[in-house]
Amino acid sequence: MSIELSYDRWSTIYDTNRNRTRDLDAQMMRTRFGGSRFHRVLELGCGTGKNTGLLAEVAEAVHAFDFSEGMLTQARTRVTSGNVVFQRQDLSNMPWPVESASADLATFNLVLEHIESLDPLFAEAARCLASGGVLHVSELHPFRQYEGTQARFEDAAGNEVKVAAFTHHVSEFVEAGRRAGMRLVQLKEWWHEEDVGRPPRLLTLEFVK
Ligand SMILES: C[S@@+](CC[C@H](N)C(=O)[O-])C[C@H]1O[C@@H](n2cnc3c(N)ncnc32)[C@H](O)[C@@H]1O
């Protein structure tokens, strides 16, 4: 099954399934961006809008992209702020409909594991960012992928559906940012409160253009 179709099918239960990675990402975003101020934010792979409400609070304008119509339908119902535009876009198709140097924050949350090659996406994000703008990345930590963790859900018939994924090592993220002409300013690892004694669940990186 394609990644897009998998997310269409996951969309109606994505927010209610038990999912510690989703919950930790939401918590991390509040910790990192609560109280910040941005002019224009790009949310790359917005899903059901789990983080869009927060971004709409801290930005004058949010442009949120996803290729799954099912996920976008949930997001549009959930987030109705007038400063958010949701748009269907396959992030692998470039250029994105964004003016060059127009955003001061671009964020990928739990998306890049579904994209094989990081370089074109990082280059495109860098094109969209103004000088001094931040590229924020939050991903399932590759240490978890080495152990076999992968985005998955149980469909209505009770069957487990695994969503196709690629493993990106920590060095790949760092190098993709460097090759896109950005400077790494932060790298963090995050644990859910139920992860005691386990490898980190999330990896976050921030690059400045
Ligand atoms: C695990 S969900 C994360 C959604 C949201 N960022 C969050 O943190 O809850 C991954 C999302 O990436 C989207 N996605 C995956 N590959 C994509 C692509 N090539 N273009 C656009 N969206 C994509 C999926 O449709 C899905 O909504």
The ligand as a Tripos MOL2 file, in Angstrom:
@<TRIPOS>MOLECULE
LIG
   27    29     1     0     0
SMALL
NO_CHARGES

@<TRIPOS>ATOM
      1 C1          3.3310   10.4250   11.2650 C.3       1 LIG1
      2 S1          2.4150   11.6120   10.3600 S.3       1 LIG1
      3 C2          2.9370   13.1000   11.2270 C.3       1 LIG1
      4 C3          1.9480   14.2160   11.0540 C.3       1 LIG1
      5 C4          2.2510   15.4590   11.8860 C.3       1 LIG1
      6 N1          3.4390   16.1360   11.4090 N.3       1 LIG1
      7 C5          2.3900   15.0760   13.3270 C.2       1 LIG1
      8 O1          3.4750   15.2860   13.8900 O.co2     1 LIG1
      9 O2          1.4190   14.5800   13.9040 O.co2     1 LIG1
     10 C6          3.3050   11.7430    8.8200 C.3       1 LIG1
     11 C7          2.6110   12.6600    7.8290 C.3       1 LIG1
     12 O3          3.4940   12.8860    6.7310 O.3       1 LIG1
     13 C8          2.7220   12.9010    5.5530 C.3       1 LIG1
     14 N2          3.6210   12.5930    4.4240 N.ar      1 LIG1
     15 C9          4.4290   11.5170    4.2770 C.ar      1 LIG1
     16 N3          5.1010   11.6010    3.1150 N.ar      1 LIG1
     17 C10         4.7230   12.7690    2.5220 C.ar      1 LIG1
     18 C11         5.0590   13.4070    1.3100 C.ar      1 LIG1
     19 N4          5.9310   12.8760    0.4300 N.pl3     1 LIG1
     20 N5          4.4740   14.5910    1.0260 N.ar      1 LIG1
     21 C12         3.5780   15.1430    1.8770 C.ar      1 LIG1
     22 N6          3.2160   14.5870    3.0470 N.ar      1 LIG1
     23 C13         3.7790   13.4080    3.3710 C.ar      1 LIG1
     24 C14         1.6590   11.8530    5.7890 C.3       1 LIG1
     25 O4          0.5410   11.9980    4.9520 O.3       1 LIG1
     26 C15         1.3190   12.0880    7.2570 C.3       1 LIG1
     27 O5          0.2720   13.0100    7.4080 O.3       1 LIG1
@<TRIPOS>BOND
     1     1     2 1
     2     2     3 1
     3     2    10 1
     4     3     4 1
     5     4     5 1
     6     5     6 1
     7     5     7 1
     8     7     8 2
     9     7     9 1
    10    10    11 1
    11    11    12 1
    12    11    26 1
    13    12    13 1
    14    13    14 1
    15    13    24 1
    16    14    15 ar
    17    14    23 ar
    18    15    16 ar
    19    16    17 ar
    20    17    18 ar
    21    17    23 ar
    22    18    19 1
    23    18    20 ar
    24    20    21 ar
    25    21    22 ar
    26    22    23 ar
    27    24    25 1
    28    24    26 1
    29    26    27 1
@<TRIPOS>SUBSTRUCTURE
     1 LIG1         1 GROUP 0 **** ****
